[in-house]
Amino acid sequence: MKKIETNLNDCYILEPTQFGDARGYYSPVYIDSELAELGFQGIKQVSRSKSSKGILRGMHFQRGDFAQAKIVEVMYGSVIDVVVDMRPESPSYRQWTSALLTPDNNRQLYIPRGFAHGFLSLEEDTIFQYFVDNTYAPDQEDGIAWDDPDVEIDWQTIFREYNIDKPMLSEKDQHRHTLTEYEKGMGS
């Protein structure tokens, strides 16, 4: 597995090794020993979502003991995956990065605990898969505003580049607090 550093501390783009020939390919997408070196504590849950073009999911995380590290990938379609480092002690605190994930580019994103995570679906019927190291706890779910002015994710450039007029968000994601408000105790 190839590990590509991002501008965020401890967050990596992963490219699983592919072995292929005229029949297709074989690729081990999860090797416990390699991912443990990144701090991933093993799979506790695997989840999938299906999204239409223009759906923006995020920016989500779980709090405290229920925080999750994730390895995410696209099974069908494509997304721009975006993460924000919310760890005050980190050198990349309040910074963000993004990665294009498609089945063809064979990329995954490793997202450590303490990060907010979201993605924009670029195609109809996009299937997104999550490997997480802690189970989902609905009462510990939280998020920050997708368009948080304190973080300054450049969504407008992303929307233009991928021909998205206006993203579609869940009711909950339309009303999230900024990172600053969350840190002052105003989160969910």
BELKA-V971006 format. One record per residue. N is the residue number from 1. RES is the residue in one small letter. SS is DSSP state (helix for helix, strand for strand, loop for the rest). PSI is psi in whole degrees, 0 to 359 (999 if undefined). NEAR is the number of other C-alpha atoms within 12 Angstrom. Layout:
BEGIN
n=(N,N)
res=(RES,RES)
ss=(SS,SS)
psi=(PSI,PSI)
near=(NEAR,NEAR)
END
This chain:
BEGIN
n=(1,2,3,4,5,6,7,8,9,10,11,12,13,14,15,16,17,18,19,20,21,22,23,24,25,26,27,28,29,30,31,32,33,34,35,36,37,38,39,40,41,42,43,44,45,46,47,48,49,50,51,52,53,54,55,56,57,58,59,60,61,62,63,64,65,66,67,68,69,70,71,72,73,74,75,76,77,78,79,80,81,82,83,84,85,86,87,88,89,90,91,92,93,94,95,96,97,98,99,100,101,102,103,104,105,106,107,108,109,110,111,112,113,114,115,116,117,118,119,120,121,122,123,124,125,126,127,128,129,130,131,132,133,134,135,136,137,138,139,140,141,142,143,144,145,146,147,148,149,150,151,152,153,154,155,156,157,158,159,160,161,162,163,164,165,166,167,168,169,170,171,172,173,174,175,176,177,178,179,180,181,182,183,184,185,186,187,188)
res=(m,k,k,i,e,t,n,l,n,d,c,y,i,l,e,p,t,q,f,g,d,a,r,g,y,y,s,p,v,y,i,d,s,e,l,a,e,l,g,f,q,g,i,k,q,v,s,r,s,k,s,s,k,g,i,l,r,g,m,h,f,q,r,g,d,f,a,q,a,k,i,v,e,v,m,y,g,s,v,i,d,v,v,v,d,m,r,p,e,s,p,s,y,r,q,w,t,s,a,l,l,t,p,d,n,n,r,q,l,y,i,p,r,g,f,a,h,g,f,l,s,l,e,e,d,t,i,f,q,y,f,v,d,n,t,y,a,p,d,q,e,d,g,i,a,w,d,d,p,d,v,e,i,d,w,q,t,i,f,r,e,y,n,i,d,k,p,m,l,s,e,k,d,q,h,r,h,t,l,t,e,y,e,k,g,m,g,s)
ss=(loop,strand,strand,strand,strand,loop,loop,loop,loop,loop,loop,strand,strand,strand,strand,loop,loop,loop,strand,strand,strand,loop,loop,strand,strand,strand,loop,loop,loop,loop,loop,helix,helix,helix,helix,helix,loop,loop,loop,loop,loop,loop,loop,loop,strand,strand,strand,strand,strand,strand,strand,loop,loop,loop,strand,strand,strand,strand,strand,strand,strand,strand,loop,helix,helix,helix,loop,loop,loop,strand,strand,strand,strand,strand,strand,strand,loop,strand,strand,strand,strand,strand,strand,strand,strand,loop,loop,loop,loop,loop,loop,loop,loop,loop,loop,strand,strand,strand,strand,strand,strand,strand,loop,loop,loop,loop,strand,strand,strand,strand,strand,loop,loop,loop,strand,strand,strand,strand,strand,strand,strand,loop,loop,loop,loop,strand,strand,strand,strand,strand,strand,strand,loop,loop,loop,loop,loop,helix,helix,helix,strand,strand,strand,loop,loop,loop,loop,loop,loop,loop,loop,loop,loop,loop,helix,helix,helix,helix,helix,helix,helix,loop,loop,loop,loop,loop,loop,strand,loop,loop,loop,loop,helix,helix,helix,loop,loop,loop,helix,helix,helix,helix,helix,helix,helix,helix,loop,loop)
psi=(130,135,121,123,148,183,354,136,127,2,129,147,132,139,98,146,138,137,117,163,196,339,339,220,165,136,117,112,350,115,110,313,322,320,332,327,335,346,0,129,22,157,124,338,143,129,157,152,155,133,148,167,134,357,129,119,120,174,109,156,169,148,156,229,348,6,152,137,147,148,121,151,163,128,326,137,212,153,158,116,134,135,151,130,115,14,109,331,354,143,339,23,133,7,161,162,164,159,139,124,124,160,327,326,356,40,148,164,129,122,111,167,147,11,145,144,139,169,155,122,130,353,158,148,36,130,120,136,139,130,120,151,11,144,158,132,99,324,353,3,143,184,168,163,132,330,33,118,340,334,325,46,133,65,326,320,318,314,315,313,327,17,50,118,306,130,152,129,157,162,316,316,341,345,30,156,161,166,319,315,319,315,336,8,19,5,178,999)
near=(24,21,21,21,20,24,22,30,31,32,41,33,37,33,29,29,20,19,15,10,8,7,7,9,15,14,17,17,29,27,23,19,13,20,34,18,16,28,23,30,25,25,24,19,20,23,23,20,24,28,30,26,29,31,32,39,39,38,39,42,43,34,28,17,18,22,33,39,42,45,46,46,42,39,27,26,28,36,45,42,42,41,48,46,35,37,25,17,11,20,14,23,25,31,30,34,36,33,35,30,36,28,26,18,23,30,33,41,48,47,46,38,35,34,41,44,44,38,46,43,40,37,26,18,21,30,30,37,31,35,34,33,31,29,25,26,17,15,15,20,27,35,40,41,37,39,30,29,18,23,28,21,29,21,31,17,14,27,24,15,14,22,18,24,17,18,29,24,26,19,12,22,27,21,21,29,29,31,36,21,18,22,19,11,12,16,24,26)
END
